[in-house]
Amino acid sequence: MTIIYRKYEPPISSLTEAFVDPRQIDNKPLERPRETVERDLTAIRKLISLDLSEPYGIYVYRYFIYQWPHLCFIAIDNEPSEQVESKPTEKSDEENLVGVVVCKLAPHRTVKMRGYIAMLAVAKTHRGRGIASQLVRMAIDCMIDDGAHEIVLEAEVENESALQLYENMGFMRSKRMYRYYMNGSDAFRLVLPVKEESTLRYCVLSNELDIGQLHNGNDMYI
Ligand SMILES: CC(C)(COP(=O)(O)OP(=O)(O)OC[C@H]1O[C@@H](n2cnc3c(N)ncnc32)[C@H](O)[C@@H]1OP(=O)(O)O)[C@@H](O)C(=O)NCCC(=O)NCCS
């Protein structure tokens, strides 16, 4: 099993049927081939929808991945075990997709940049090997480089593995949202303060952390 982690970067288009990526090179927006992105979206959606209780439509995936493709990270298994044991078969990246994290970064109440981890999933066959932690770390680093003041997400209160994963990385529970999901279950909002102003706010709210311990220059990423 050889896991490759990478940013989801669809190729730049030479086709007319393209979508416009907000990032620019030489002041020109990038164009991505729509067909390739849609194929990748299908693979990403298939992996995520296996476990999430919310039945997200394709529009939700398009919303995130078309606008923030650079904040989507994937894990590919280049050597799935069945290929090692039997005859190797040529499989494309999307068939070997074993993990994905989908995020966005946007101004929140016009004053600060808020990163949001929208979806995270690892194939059942590949869990417990640190794949989710690595993907989340890559996404967090990228959002911090792009100016995030804080990073937030929601997780089901019963989802112990996800809560454990995020709390190990320094996320704190900031509120409980009742009947947040369509299946009627509650969610915790988790927050990772990055910049000083967010850290102070959440430390005061949670009243649990020693602010002095967190102080590390201006940036507070734990
Ligand atoms: C949650 C999920 C992404 C974890 O993926 P993973 O690759 O197995 O996670 P990692 O191997 O990186 O584990 C990181 C940490 O998460 C926690 N964790 C992972 N699986 C766990 C489990 N079954 N029980 C308790 N904690 C668990 C542990 O703290 C672990 O750290 P450790 O190995 O040092 O103990 C995966 O179980 C999954 O896809 N679940 C379904 C989708 C989902 O719930 N997504 C999150 C929505 S908020």
The ligand as an SDF file (V2000), in Angstrom:
LIG
                    3D

 48 50  0  0  0  0  0  0  0  0999 V2000
  -13.2940    9.9410   10.8870 C   0  0  0  0  0  0  0  0  0  0  0  0
  -12.3930    9.3590    9.8010 C   0  0  0  0  0  0  0  0  0  0  0  0
  -12.2290   10.3970    8.6820 C   0  0  0  0  0  0  0  0  0  0  0  0
  -11.0170    9.0140   10.4050 C   0  0  0  0  0  0  0  0  0  0  0  0
  -10.1600    8.5820    9.3600 O   0  0  0  0  0  0  0  0  0  0  0  0
   -8.7830    7.7860    9.6630 P   0  0  0  0  0  0  0  0  0  0  0  0
   -7.9130    7.9080    8.4690 O   0  0  0  0  0  0  0  0  0  0  0  0
   -9.1100    6.4210   10.1330 O   0  0  0  0  0  0  0  0  0  0  0  0
   -8.2050    8.6360   10.8810 O   0  0  0  0  0  0  0  0  0  0  0  0
   -6.6900    8.6170   11.3850 P   0  0  0  0  0  0  0  0  0  0  0  0
   -6.1060    7.2730   11.1540 O   0  0  0  0  0  0  0  0  0  0  0  0
   -5.9860    9.7850   10.8210 O   0  0  0  0  0  0  0  0  0  0  0  0
   -6.9080    8.7890   12.9500 O   0  0  0  0  0  0  0  0  0  0  0  0
   -6.6120    9.9910   13.5920 C   0  0  0  0  0  0  0  0  0  0  0  0
   -7.1870    9.9810   14.9920 C   0  0  0  0  0  0  0  0  0  0  0  0
   -8.6260    9.9180   14.9170 O   0  0  0  0  0  0  0  0  0  0  0  0
   -9.0950    9.1580   16.0330 C   0  0  0  0  0  0  0  0  0  0  0  0
   -9.7850    7.9730   15.5290 N   0  0  0  0  0  0  0  0  0  0  0  0
   -9.7720    7.4720   14.2760 C   0  0  0  0  0  0  0  0  0  0  0  0
  -10.5610    6.3840   14.2080 N   0  0  0  0  0  0  0  0  0  0  0  0
  -11.0890    6.2160   15.4540 C   0  0  0  0  0  0  0  0  0  0  0  0
  -12.0110    5.2840   16.0210 C   0  0  0  0  0  0  0  0  0  0  0  0
  -12.5570    4.3010   15.2890 N   0  0  0  0  0  0  0  0  0  0  0  0
  -12.3440    5.4420   17.3200 N   0  0  0  0  0  0  0  0  0  0  0  0
  -11.8160    6.4400   18.0700 C   0  0  0  0  0  0  0  0  0  0  0  0
  -10.9410    7.3600   17.5790 N   0  0  0  0  0  0  0  0  0  0  0  0
  -10.5920    7.2340   16.2950 C   0  0  0  0  0  0  0  0  0  0  0  0
   -7.8950    8.7570   16.8600 C   0  0  0  0  0  0  0  0  0  0  0  0
   -7.7000    9.7510   17.8350 O   0  0  0  0  0  0  0  0  0  0  0  0
   -6.7810    8.8040   15.8330 C   0  0  0  0  0  0  0  0  0  0  0  0
   -5.5310    9.0830   16.4100 O   0  0  0  0  0  0  0  0  0  0  0  0
   -4.6130    7.8750   16.9640 P   0  0  0  0  0  0  0  0  0  0  0  0
   -4.4860    6.9280   15.8220 O   0  0  0  0  0  0  0  0  0  0  0  0
   -3.3330    8.5670   17.3220 O   0  0  0  0  0  0  0  0  0  0  0  0
   -5.3520    7.3100   18.1170 O   0  0  0  0  0  0  0  0  0  0  0  0
  -13.0000    8.0370    9.2010 C   0  0  0  0  0  0  0  0  0  0  0  0
  -13.3440    7.1790   10.2680 O   0  0  0  0  0  0  0  0  0  0  0  0
  -14.2120    8.2650    8.3210 C   0  0  0  0  0  0  0  0  0  0  0  0
  -14.0950    8.4530    7.1010 O   0  0  0  0  0  0  0  0  0  0  0  0
  -15.4140    8.2330    8.9120 N   0  0  0  0  0  0  0  0  0  0  0  0
  -16.6570    8.4400    8.1640 C   0  0  0  0  0  0  0  0  0  0  0  0
  -16.8300    9.8770    7.6900 C   0  0  0  0  0  0  0  0  0  0  0  0
  -16.7610   10.8650    8.8400 C   0  0  0  0  0  0  0  0  0  0  0  0
  -17.2290   10.5990    9.9400 O   0  0  0  0  0  0  0  0  0  0  0  0
  -16.1560   12.0330    8.5580 N   0  0  0  0  0  0  0  0  0  0  0  0
  -16.0260   13.1100    9.5250 C   0  0  0  0  0  0  0  0  0  0  0  0
  -17.1820   14.0290    9.4650 C   0  0  0  0  0  0  0  0  0  0  0  0
  -17.0140   15.3570   10.6440 S   0  0  0  0  0  0  0  0  0  0  0  0
  1  2  1  0
  2  3  1  0
  2  4  1  0
  2 36  1  0
  4  5  1  0
  5  6  1  0
  6  7  2  0
  6  8  1  0
  6  9  1  0
  9 10  1  0
 10 11  2  0
 10 12  1  0
 10 13  1  0
 13 14  1  0
 14 15  1  0
 15 16  1  0
 15 30  1  0
 16 17  1  0
 17 18  1  0
 17 28  1  0
 18 19  1  0
 18 27  1  0
 19 20  2  0
 20 21  1  0
 21 22  1  0
 21 27  2  0
 22 23  1  0
 22 24  2  0
 24 25  1  0
 25 26  2  0
 26 27  1  0
 28 29  1  0
 28 30  1  0
 30 31  1  0
 31 32  1  0
 32 33  2  0
 32 34  1  0
 32 35  1  0
 36 37  1  0
 36 38  1  0
 38 39  2  0
 38 40  1  0
 40 41  1  0
 41 42  1  0
 42 43  1  0
 43 44  2  0
 43 45  1  0
 45 46  1  0
 46 47  1  0
 47 48  1  0
M  END
$$$$
